[in-house]
């Protein structure tokens, strides 16, 4: 009968952790920092166990009012990426303003150490048009609507994929500011 043995490791386990002189089958190693499991696959090396839905969901439970014309990080929507990892970030922001044509401007602040990354941000300019920001990891940026109706909620969409190098620094942060 096949055996599975489980080890704990502080962080993503290196390949050496999977070698066994005891003749056991492939072990499962648990990262004690994230509770994520890994196994060793000869064709690709250290491989995360599929655990169903791999997404991390963040729901903001209160409004975040902002009056700043320069971007500020949205509390709860920033994280420090792990080295040598790839991320897919998607966000839906329900945005509204009390001042005609001073619309919310969603954006991004990139951490250091990104080897490859891109982002697309859309923000409505009323019910038929939208402002777009298509950018990459080489510069922070934001989508700035030219017009925005007062006292009407609209949905802003953010999609980003990025790969982190061996020495990341800082946070990946979604930001918000007023357009004016």
C-alpha positions as CSV (number, residue, x, y, z in Angstrom):
1,X,0.0,0.0,0.0
2,X,1.4,3.4,-0.9
3,X,2.4,5.7,1.9
4,X,2.2,9.4,2.2
5,X,4.3,11.2,4.8
6,X,3.9,14.8,5.8
7,X,6.7,17.2,6.8
8,X,6.4,20.8,8.1
9,X,8.8,23.4,6.7
10,X,9.1,27.1,7.5
11,X,8.5,28.6,4.0
12,X,8.4,27.1,0.5
13,X,10.4,23.9,0.7
14,X,13.5,23.4,-1.4
15,X,13.8,20.2,-3.5
16,X,16.2,18.6,-1.0
17,X,13.4,18.3,1.6
18,X,11.6,15.8,-0.6
19,X,14.5,13.3,-0.8
20,X,14.0,10.2,1.5
21,X,16.5,7.5,2.4
22,X,13.6,5.6,4.1
23,X,12.0,4.4,0.8
24,X,8.7,6.2,1.5
25,X,6.6,7.5,-1.4
26,X,6.6,11.2,-2.4
27,X,6.1,13.3,0.7
28,X,3.8,16.2,1.2
29,X,5.5,19.2,2.8
30,X,3.4,21.9,4.5
31,X,4.6,25.5,4.5
32,X,3.9,26.5,8.2
33,X,3.7,30.2,7.2
34,X,0.9,29.8,4.7
35,X,-0.5,26.3,5.4
36,X,0.0,25.5,1.7
37,X,1.1,22.0,0.8
38,X,3.8,21.0,-1.8
39,X,5.0,17.8,-3.4
40,X,7.9,17.0,-5.7
41,X,7.2,16.3,-9.3
42,X,10.2,15.1,-11.4
43,X,9.2,17.0,-14.5
44,X,8.8,20.4,-12.8
45,X,10.3,20.2,-9.3
46,X,8.6,21.5,-6.2
47,X,4.9,21.8,-7.0
48,X,2.0,23.3,-4.9
49,X,-0.8,20.9,-4.1
50,X,-4.1,21.8,-5.9
51,X,-6.4,22.9,-3.1
52,X,-9.5,23.9,-5.1
53,X,-9.9,27.6,-5.1
54,X,-6.4,29.2,-4.8
55,X,-7.7,32.7,-4.7
56,X,-7.4,35.0,-1.7
57,X,-10.6,37.0,-1.3
58,X,-10.6,40.5,0.4
59,X,-13.8,42.3,1.1
60,X,-13.8,45.8,2.4
61,X,-16.5,46.2,5.0
62,X,-16.7,49.9,5.0
63,X,-16.4,52.9,2.7
64,X,-13.0,54.4,2.2
65,X,-13.5,58.2,1.6
66,X,-10.5,60.0,0.0
67,X,-10.0,63.6,-0.9
68,X,-6.4,63.4,-1.9
69,X,-5.5,64.3,-5.5
70,X,-2.4,62.0,-5.3
71,X,-2.8,58.3,-5.0
72,X,-3.1,56.7,-1.6
73,X,-3.0,53.0,-0.8
74,X,-6.5,51.5,-0.1
75,X,-6.4,49.9,3.3
76,X,-6.6,46.1,3.0
77,X,-5.7,46.1,-0.7
78,X,-2.0,45.8,-0.4
79,X,0.3,42.9,0.1
80,X,4.0,42.0,0.1
81,X,4.6,39.4,-2.7
82,X,6.8,36.4,-2.1
83,X,10.0,36.0,-4.1
84,X,10.0,33.9,-7.3
85,X,6.1,33.9,-7.4
86,X,3.5,34.8,-10.0
87,X,0.4,36.7,-9.1
88,X,-3.0,37.3,-10.7
89,X,-4.9,40.2,-9.1
90,X,-8.4,41.1,-9.9
91,X,-10.5,43.8,-8.2
92,X,-13.9,45.3,-8.5
93,X,-14.3,48.7,-6.8
94,X,-17.7,50.3,-6.4
95,X,-16.9,54.0,-6.6
96,X,-18.8,57.2,-6.2
97,X,-18.2,60.9,-5.8
98,X,-20.2,63.8,-4.4
99,X,-18.6,66.3,-6.8
100,X,-19.5,66.4,-10.5
101,X,-16.4,65.7,-12.7
102,X,-14.1,65.0,-9.8
103,X,-14.2,61.2,-10.2
104,X,-12.3,58.6,-8.3
105,X,-9.1,57.5,-9.9
106,X,-8.1,53.9,-9.1
107,X,-4.4,53.0,-9.6
108,X,-1.5,50.8,-8.6
109,X,1.8,51.1,-6.8
110,X,4.3,48.4,-7.8
111,X,6.8,46.9,-5.4
112,X,10.4,46.7,-6.3
113,X,11.8,43.5,-7.6
114,X,9.1,42.7,-10.2
115,X,10.6,41.0,-13.3
116,X,7.5,41.2,-15.5
117,X,4.1,42.7,-14.9
118,X,1.1,44.4,-16.5
119,X,-2.1,46.0,-15.4
120,X,-5.4,47.2,-16.9
121,X,-7.7,49.5,-15.0
122,X,-11.0,50.8,-16.2
123,X,-13.2,53.5,-14.6
124,X,-16.5,54.7,-16.0
125,X,-17.0,58.2,-17.3
126,X,-20.8,58.0,-16.9
127,X,-23.0,55.2,-18.3
128,X,-21.4,54.9,-21.7
129,X,-17.8,55.8,-21.7
130,X,-14.7,54.8,-19.7
131,X,-11.2,55.9,-18.9
132,X,-8.5,53.2,-19.2
133,X,-5.0,52.7,-17.9
134,X,-2.9,50.0,-19.5
135,X,0.5,49.9,-17.8
136,X,3.3,47.7,-16.7
137,X,5.6,47.2,-13.7
138,X,8.0,49.9,-14.8
139,X,5.8,52.7,-13.5
140,X,3.0,53.3,-11.0
141,X,-0.2,54.6,-12.6
142,X,-3.9,55.3,-12.4
143,X,-7.0,55.6,-14.6
144,X,-8.3,59.2,-14.5
145,X,-11.8,59.9,-15.8
146,X,-12.4,63.1,-17.7
147,X,-16.0,63.3,-16.5
148,X,-17.8,61.5,-13.7
149,X,-21.4,62.0,-12.5
150,X,-22.1,63.1,-8.9
151,X,-23.8,60.8,-6.4
152,X,-24.0,57.8,-8.7
153,X,-22.1,54.5,-8.0
154,X,-20.1,52.9,-10.8
155,X,-17.9,49.8,-11.0
156,X,-14.2,50.1,-11.6
157,X,-12.4,46.9,-12.8
158,X,-8.7,46.1,-12.2
159,X,-6.8,43.1,-13.7
160,X,-3.1,42.5,-13.2
161,X,-0.6,39.7,-13.6
162,X,3.0,39.9,-12.4
163,X,6.0,37.8,-11.7
164,X,8.3,38.5,-8.8
165,X,12.1,38.1,-9.0
166,X,14.3,36.8,-6.2
167,X,14.4,39.9,-4.0
168,X,11.1,41.8,-3.9
169,X,10.8,44.9,-1.8
170,X,7.6,46.8,-0.7
171,X,4.0,46.2,-1.4
172,X,1.8,45.7,-4.4
173,X,-0.9,48.3,-3.6
174,X,-4.2,49.3,-5.2
175,X,-4.6,53.0,-4.8
176,X,-7.3,55.6,-5.1
177,X,-7.3,59.4,-5.5
178,X,-9.6,62.1,-6.8
179,X,-9.2,63.0,-10.5
180,X,-8.7,66.7,-9.8
